[in-house]
Amino acid sequence: MRRIAFVKAWILATALLASVPARAEIRIIQSPGGEVGPFLDLFEKVRESGDRVVIDGPCLSACTLVLSIVPRERICVTKRAVLGFHAARSVDRRGLFYAEPEASEAVLAAYPGPVRDWISRRGGLTSRLLLLKGRDLAAIYPRCR
């Protein structure tokens, strides 16, 4: 009788687990960045989905906003991961770039503490691209398994 109850419980548990949707993963293999708005929308959807983010290549500029939106425990990095940070800027109709210091401050403040600290130790957000990779990156985010 006990064995039958155990088998029924096991079947029920298996059926329940099978009905739970599997979490997906979002893999960033190469992103040069771009306009901030679409990245904010995308990463907000990723955050709401519960999906894990695997950074598996260059994630530059606006792509790094993933660090500010998706919970840290749902982000991992591979050996190929590279994060690229620079100051915020806008482009006018003639294609000229303009610094946006207030936006740069807001973006920096939104990054997780260890990322902010790493950027600050390297002089802060400027027009120069700062690349976080290798051991420095692995000290902040876990390697993907």
Salt bridges, closest charged atoms under 4 A:
GLU25 OE2 - ARG27 NH2 2.84
GLU25 OE1 - ARG52 NH2 2.93
GLU44 OE2 - ARG47 NH2 2.33
ASP56 OD2 - ARG27 NH1 3.05
ASP56 OD1 - ARG80 NH2 2.73
ASP92 OD2 - ARG94 NH2 3.34
ASP136 OD2 - ARG122 NH2 3.44
